[in-house]
Amino acid sequence: VKIDLARFTLVAATTRLGLLTNPLRDRFGIPVRLNFYTVEELEQIVRRGARILQMPLGDDGALEIARRARGTPRIAGRLLRRVRDFASVAGDGHIDRKIADEALT
């Protein structure tokens, strides 16, 4: 089946390259491998997310979440929201290292 399409550029990204089949990977002309974010970079991302969500976040809480994010901002954001929910139920809403550790253990 032939479908006429206008020219376009396709960009794809994954953190699980090994799950893609070789024929699919071979179709991408320029494979680029990016490095994971550092803990320090993720800590900044977590702080920004907390500001956007208007939640109180201590320095040690941001660091604890960043350390557990496996180098990925998407995971850092998910963990931040999980810790926020835990902190509002099990604590006073403030996120410190202890609350983050309890929420993620």
C-alpha positions in Angstrom: 0.0 0.0 0.0 1.4 3.3 -1.0 0.3 6.5 0.7 1.3 9.9 -0.6 2.5 12.1 2.2 4.2 15.5 2.3 7.9 15.3 3.4 8.3 15.4 7.2 10.9 14.8 9.8 10.4 12.2 12.5 12.1 12.5 15.8 11.8 9.7 18.4 13.2 9.2 21.9 13.3 6.3 24.3 14.9 5.4 27.6 14.5 1.7 26.7 16.5 1.3 23.4 16.9 -2.4 23.9 13.1 -2.9 23.6 13.1 -1.6 20.0 13.6 -4.1 17.2 16.7 -3.8 15.0 14.6 -3.2 11.9 12.9 -0.2 13.6 16.1 1.2 14.9 17.7 0.9 11.4 15.0 3.1 9.9 16.3 6.1 11.8 19.1 7.8 9.8 21.0 9.6 12.6 20.9 7.7 15.9 22.0 10.0 18.8 22.5 8.8 22.3 21.9 11.4 25.0 23.2 11.2 28.5 20.9 11.0 31.5 20.5 14.1 33.7 22.8 14.6 36.7 21.4 14.6 40.2 22.1 18.3 40.4 20.2 19.0 37.2 17.3 16.9 38.4 17.3 18.7 41.7 16.7 22.0 39.8 13.9 20.3 37.8 12.3 19.1 41.0 12.5 22.5 42.6 10.9 24.1 39.5 8.1 21.6 39.6 7.5 22.3 43.3 7.3 26.0 42.5 4.8 25.4 39.7 2.7 23.2 42.0 3.1 25.7 44.8 4.3 23.2 47.3 6.8 23.7 50.1 10.0 21.7 49.4 13.1 21.6 51.5 16.6 21.3 50.0 17.0 17.8 51.3 13.6 16.8 50.0 14.5 18.0 46.5 17.8 16.1 46.6 16.2 12.9 47.8 13.6 13.0 45.0 16.3 13.8 42.4 18.5 10.9 43.6 15.7 8.4 43.0 14.6 9.7 39.5 17.0 7.5 37.6 18.3 10.4 35.5 15.0 11.2 33.9 12.9 14.4 34.4 9.6 12.5 33.7 10.3 10.2 36.6 11.4 13.1 38.8 8.0 14.8 38.2 6.1 11.6 38.9 8.0 11.1 42.1 7.4 14.7 43.2 3.7 14.4 42.7 3.7 11.1 44.7 5.6 12.6 47.5 3.3 15.7 47.5 0.3 13.4 48.0 2.0 11.5 50.7 3.1 14.6 52.5 -0.4 16.0 52.5 -1.8 12.9 54.1 1.0 11.7 56.4 2.6 15.0 57.3 1.9 18.8 57.2 2.4 19.1 53.4 6.1 20.2 53.7 8.5 17.9 51.8 11.8 17.2 53.5 14.2 14.2 53.1 12.4 12.2 55.7 8.9 12.5 54.1 10.4 11.9 50.6 12.1 8.8 51.9 9.0 7.5 53.6 6.9 8.2 50.5 9.3 6.4 48.1 10.2 3.4 50.3 
